Amino acid sequence: MATLRAIRRRINSIQGTQQITNAMNMVAAARLRKAQDNIINARPYAFKMKSVLDHIAALTDSNLHPLLEQREIEKICFVIVAGDRGLCGGFNSNVFRETEKVYKEYSELDRSVIAVGKKPNDFFRNRKYPIIYQYTQFFRTLKFSDAQNIVSQILKLYLEKNLDKVVVIYNEFKSAIQQRIIVEQLLPFVPDKSEEEKKYDIDYIYEPSADKIMDNLLPLHLNIQMWRILLESNAAEQAARMVAMEAATDNAQEMIEKLTLLFNRTRQQAITKELSEIVGGAEALK
């Protein structure tokens, strides 16, 4: 049986851990509010931008722009967006698991990885995945220029035909308790025509020309979509960390209550034993 000192030491240790997890929970909750506001503000613009491009690209020749060109897929790159830190439940591991699954589906192609976040960089580097670029330690000071830097490297590789297809894998923020893994093709750009648009196709007169509009809007669209993806992942990470730390705090409290009960029982048994020894000694002296 554990001694009273050992039980007390363990209770103190768990109380210290509980204070840390509780503090991390409050910090994650504060960051989540800001991250949630950012992604809610960014989504309408990003979705409308894609809608406009879908319409223009669907009604124009795909050969007008290299980012629309559907060429034979020989080289594919996976952009993996996760976190810089752990202690956020299955946030990182879910992305890694989905990436490994999708990666195997393209085993016949020349595959490469761009790791966005310290955790995916460490995870896939240790497993000898071909990482061509890594971007780490920028989520705490996330800026639009970070998305531009990532997209500029992807565009350079794609336009030089070092890549034929780019797929991004990330966590989409749904709510404080729910995130969804998204596997999304970034390049080449494929217009998504709804059934209504297919039925009522309308061609427009473009000013300037459609190819010049594409030249300006497509790179901007990629920057905006990457920015949205980073914001989605950041909000999902803070939500996952908040939930994980709240659960850890609750578990610590449950352990403290159980150990306190054990401490009281052990102390009561020790007192009862000492009383029995005293009474037995007194009886022996009579």
Order of alpha helices (4+ residues) and beta strands (2+ residues): alpha-beta-alpha-beta-alpha-beta-alpha-beta-beta-alpha-alpha
